[in-house]
Amino acid sequence: MSYNLLKGKRGIIFGALDANSIAWKTAERVHEEGGSFVLTNAPIAMRMGQINELAEKTGSEIIPADATSLEDLENLVTKAQEILGGKLDFVLHSIGMSVNVRKGRAYTDQKYDWTQKGTDVSAMSFHKVMQTLYKQDAMNEWGSIVALTYMAAQRVFPDYNDMADNKAYLESIARSFGYFYGKEKNVRVNTISQSPTPTTAGQGVKGFDGFIAYAERMSPLGNATAQDCADYTISLFSDLTKRVTMQNLYNDGGFSNTGVSNEVMEAFMKAEGHE
Ligand SMILES: NC(=O)c1ccc[n+]([C@@H]2O[C@H](COP(=O)([O-])OP(=O)(O)OC[C@H]3O[C@@H](n4cnc5c(N)ncnc54)[C@H](O)[C@@H]3O)[C@@H](O)[C@H]2O)c1
């Protein structure tokens, strides 16, 4: 269903890799709501080719950019405004990667150049994106910027590894930049803390199947899907949430405020032989 919430709005969507990506679902929803946008991803991710399909479907252009490169970001922000015909109203940062996670290094045995790479891609890139937008004065008043995060920034999930620290940094950047962007330009900056979701990045985390099944049983409303996340993001891009800023917003079916659920307790008691 479309509510025309984003009619006439323009933006940039980072991170659509394939049809499972949160950014992919969000791009489809933004399109349905009447928004227009430029799609972007790292040049290396483009080679897999699937983003062309999304571009065609949504009538969008693609501009490759490595989100750690200021040069790429400057080019992206300039060109996006040219293509879309004006300043931007929304930006989605849907980017995450840890080399330590990828290579199976434990949290207590990190290779620090990998750690640094992950921090640059997953967190500092958010600052770089916003600083580039800010310096080019590329956002319209009351625009909205959203990045995606996970609750491991607040609580320990051992296998989330150094991504937990990256997410804590990302959420802090949202608050700090949100202050300046709010004061100067009335632009909102928020993070959405999403349930475990079966995407390429999600499935890269060790023990993901257990993780998602546990979260499903812990959450009164069940896990939020990528589609749910797209819907929530649309609301944050719309004019209906104008004074929501500098927040970390949970889209997790209630997981973050649940101590234990009856289902999880029952499964635990059964496994322990206390039937
Ligand atoms: N899947 C989950 O369980 C989950 C849960 C909470 C939050 N998130 C967050 O959601 C966001 C999107 O991830 P997803 O789950 O849709 O997975 P995904 O793998 O589909 O998306 C990750 C994207 O990051 C892009 N990327 C990596 N390095 C980049 C770079 N240098 N420059 C530009 N782009 C780069 C990838 O190409 C990819 O498109 C991430 O921030 C992730 O941490 C995911």
The ligand as an SDF file (V2000), in Angstrom:
LIG
                    3D

 44 48  0  0  0  0  0  0  0  0999 V2000
   21.2390   -8.3720    8.7560 N   0  0  0  0  0  0  0  0  0  0  0  0
   21.1720   -8.1460   10.0600 C   0  0  0  0  0  0  0  0  0  0  0  0
   20.9840   -9.0750   10.8750 O   0  0  0  0  0  0  0  0  0  0  0  0
   21.2920   -6.7390   10.5640 C   0  0  0  0  0  0  0  0  0  0  0  0
   20.8040   -6.4310   11.8560 C   0  0  0  0  0  0  0  0  0  0  0  0
   20.9650   -5.1180   12.3300 C   0  0  0  0  0  0  0  0  0  0  0  0
   21.6020   -4.1730   11.5320 C   0  0  0  0  0  0  0  0  0  0  0  0
   22.0690   -4.5170   10.2810 N   0  0  0  0  0  0  0  0  0  0  0  0
   22.7640   -3.5020    9.4790 C   0  0  0  0  0  0  0  0  0  0  0  0
   22.0340   -3.2440    8.2990 O   0  0  0  0  0  0  0  0  0  0  0  0
   22.9200   -2.6810    7.3380 C   0  0  0  0  0  0  0  0  0  0  0  0
   22.6980   -3.3320    5.9830 C   0  0  0  0  0  0  0  0  0  0  0  0
   23.1020   -4.6620    5.9990 O   0  0  0  0  0  0  0  0  0  0  0  0
   22.2280   -5.8420    5.3810 P   0  0  0  0  0  0  0  0  0  0  0  0
   21.8780   -6.7370    6.5150 O   0  0  0  0  0  0  0  0  0  0  0  0
   21.1530   -5.3230    4.5030 O   0  0  0  0  0  0  0  0  0  0  0  0
   23.3200   -6.6600    4.5290 O   0  0  0  0  0  0  0  0  0  0  0  0
   23.8990   -6.4730    3.0290 P   0  0  0  0  0  0  0  0  0  0  0  0
   25.0780   -7.3700    2.9810 O   0  0  0  0  0  0  0  0  0  0  0  0
   22.8220   -6.6980    2.0560 O   0  0  0  0  0  0  0  0  0  0  0  0
   24.3480   -4.9360    2.9840 O   0  0  0  0  0  0  0  0  0  0  0  0
   25.6070   -4.4700    3.4170 C   0  0  0  0  0  0  0  0  0  0  0  0
   26.0630   -3.4920    2.3540 C   0  0  0  0  0  0  0  0  0  0  0  0
   27.2570   -2.7990    2.7150 O   0  0  0  0  0  0  0  0  0  0  0  0
   27.9170   -2.5300    1.4850 C   0  0  0  0  0  0  0  0  0  0  0  0
   29.3090   -2.1080    1.6870 N   0  0  0  0  0  0  0  0  0  0  0  0
   30.3260   -2.8210    2.2460 C   0  0  0  0  0  0  0  0  0  0  0  0
   31.4710   -2.1180    2.1760 N   0  0  0  0  0  0  0  0  0  0  0  0
   31.1830   -0.9320    1.5870 C   0  0  0  0  0  0  0  0  0  0  0  0
   31.9370    0.2130    1.2340 C   0  0  0  0  0  0  0  0  0  0  0  0
   33.2570    0.2870    1.4860 N   0  0  0  0  0  0  0  0  0  0  0  0
   31.3020    1.2380    0.6160 N   0  0  0  0  0  0  0  0  0  0  0  0
   29.9860    1.1940    0.3320 C   0  0  0  0  0  0  0  0  0  0  0  0
   29.2070    0.1290    0.6530 N   0  0  0  0  0  0  0  0  0  0  0  0
   29.7970   -0.9140    1.2580 C   0  0  0  0  0  0  0  0  0  0  0  0
   27.8210   -3.8780    0.7850 C   0  0  0  0  0  0  0  0  0  0  0  0
   28.1840   -3.8270   -0.5760 O   0  0  0  0  0  0  0  0  0  0  0  0
   26.3550   -4.1840    1.0130 C   0  0  0  0  0  0  0  0  0  0  0  0
   25.5390   -3.6490    0.0040 O   0  0  0  0  0  0  0  0  0  0  0  0
   24.3350   -2.8210    7.9260 C   0  0  0  0  0  0  0  0  0  0  0  0
   24.7000   -1.6340    8.5670 O   0  0  0  0  0  0  0  0  0  0  0  0
   24.1310   -3.9220    8.9510 C   0  0  0  0  0  0  0  0  0  0  0  0
   25.1130   -3.9220    9.9530 O   0  0  0  0  0  0  0  0  0  0  0  0
   21.9080   -5.7730    9.7900 C   0  0  0  0  0  0  0  0  0  0  0  0
  1  2  1  0
  2  3  2  0
  2  4  1  0
  4  5  1  0
  4 44  2  0
  5  6  2  0
  6  7  1  0
  7  8  2  0
  8  9  1  0
  8 44  1  0
  9 10  1  0
  9 42  1  0
 10 11  1  0
 11 12  1  0
 11 40  1  0
 12 13  1  0
 13 14  1  0
 14 15  2  0
 14 16  1  0
 14 17  1  0
 17 18  1  0
 18 19  2  0
 18 20  1  0
 18 21  1  0
 21 22  1  0
 22 23  1  0
 23 24  1  0
 23 38  1  0
 24 25  1  0
 25 26  1  0
 25 36  1  0
 26 27  1  0
 26 35  1  0
 27 28  2  0
 28 29  1  0
 29 30  1  0
 29 35  2  0
 30 31  1  0
 30 32  2  0
 32 33  1  0
 33 34  2  0
 34 35  1  0
 36 37  1  0
 36 38  1  0
 38 39  1  0
 40 41  1  0
 40 42  1  0
 42 43  1  0
M  CHG  2   8   1  16  -1
M  END
$$$$
